[in-house]
């Protein structure tokens, strides 16, 4: 045996080699299936708080690495994709649900404040026209 055959590799290198070999032997459907199974197993083992925590951590990490333009771009893409897949009734339904949830969580003063802000914004817009 040569010296190279006895050489130990790091876990990182072994993982990389294994990943490369797996990717050569499997297609997109394989990865979709193992992803689905992993998602199901995770959902069976974790509660709402787990997902809230990882969502918050992911959001914080993303916000540290991206600027306003990034969020505008993904928001626009998401809005376009959603509008292609849904009709007027969908938007009416989610609007109603959002309005109901908001009214349950806010009082009269909240609506006075946002009404005032909206009025100020409209006035500024009219002044610029």
C-alpha positions in Angstrom: 0.0 0.0 0.0 1.2 3.4 -0.8 1.4 6.3 1.6 -1.7 8.0 0.0 -4.0 5.0 0.6 -3.5 5.3 4.4 -4.3 9.0 4.4 -7.3 10.0 6.5 -9.7 12.6 5.2 -11.7 15.1 7.1 -15.4 14.7 7.7 -16.0 17.7 5.5 -14.1 16.1 2.6 -15.9 12.8 3.1 -19.2 14.6 3.1 -18.3 16.5 -0.1 -17.3 13.3 -1.9 -20.4 11.5 -0.7 -22.6 14.4 -1.8 -21.0 14.5 -5.3 -21.4 10.7 -5.7 -25.1 10.9 -4.6 -25.8 13.8 -7.0 -24.4 11.7 -9.9 -26.7 8.8 -9.0 -30.0 10.6 -8.3 -32.4 12.9 -10.1 -34.6 15.8 -9.0 -37.5 13.6 -8.0 -35.2 11.7 -5.6 -34.3 15.0 -3.8 -37.9 16.1 -3.8 -39.0 12.9 -2.2 -36.4 12.9 0.6 -37.1 16.6 1.2 -40.8 15.8 1.6 -40.1 12.9 4.0 -37.7 15.1 6.0 -40.3 17.9 6.2 -42.9 15.5 7.4 -40.6 14.0 10.0 -39.6 17.5 11.2 -43.3 18.6 11.5 -44.1 15.5 13.5 -41.2 16.2 15.9 -41.6 20.0 16.4 -44.2 22.4 17.5 -45.3 25.9 16.4 -42.7 27.6 18.6 -39.9 25.7 16.9 -41.0 27.1 13.5 -41.4 30.6 14.9 -37.9 30.5 16.3 -36.2 29.3 13.2 -38.3 31.7 11.1 -37.2 34.6 13.3 -33.5 33.5 13.1 -33.7 33.1 9.3 -35.4 36.5 9.0 -32.8 38.2 11.1 -29.9 36.6 9.2 -31.5 37.5 5.9 -32.1 41.1 6.9 -28.4 41.5 7.9 -27.4 40.4 4.4 -29.9 42.2 2.2 -31.1 45.7 1.6 -34.4 47.3 0.8 -34.2 46.7 -2.9 -33.8 42.9 -2.3 -37.1 42.9 -0.3 -38.8 45.0 -2.9 -37.7 42.6 -5.7 -38.8 39.4 -3.9 -42.0 41.1 -2.9 -42.8 42.0 -6.4 -42.0 38.5 -7.7 -44.1 37.0 -5.0 -47.0 39.3 -5.8 -46.8 38.5 -9.5 -46.7 34.8 -8.9 -49.6 35.0 -6.5 -51.7 37.1 -8.9 -51.1 34.5 -11.6 -52.5 31.7 -9.4 -55.4 33.4 -7.7 -58.6 35.3 -8.6 -60.5 38.2 -7.3 -62.4 36.1 -4.7 -59.1 34.9 -3.2 -58.0 38.5 -2.5 -61.4 39.4 -1.1 -61.3 36.4 1.2 -57.8 37.2 2.5 -58.6 40.9 2.8 -61.6 40.1 4.9 -59.6 37.7 7.1 -56.9 40.3 7.6 -59.4 43.0 8.4 -61.1 40.8 11.0 -57.8 39.8 12.6 -56.7 43.5 12.7 -60.0 44.6 14.2 -59.7 41.9 16.9 -56.2 43.2 17.8 -56.6 47.0 17.7 -58.7 49.6 19.2 -60.3 52.9 18.1 -57.1 54.8 18.7 -55.2 52.6 16.3 -57.7 53.4 13.5 -57.6 57.1 14.3 -53.8 57.1 14.1 -53.6 55.2 10.8 -56.4 57.3 9.3 -54.5 60.5 10.3 -51.4 59.1 8.7 -53.3 58.2 5.5 -54.8 61.7 5.4 -51.4 63.3 5.8 -50.0 61.1 3.0 -52.9 62.0 0.7 -52.4 65.7 1.4 -48.7 65.6 0.6 -49.4 63.7 -2.6 -52.0 66.2 -3.6 -49.6 69.1 -2.8 -47.0 67.5 -5.2 -49.5 67.1 -8.1 
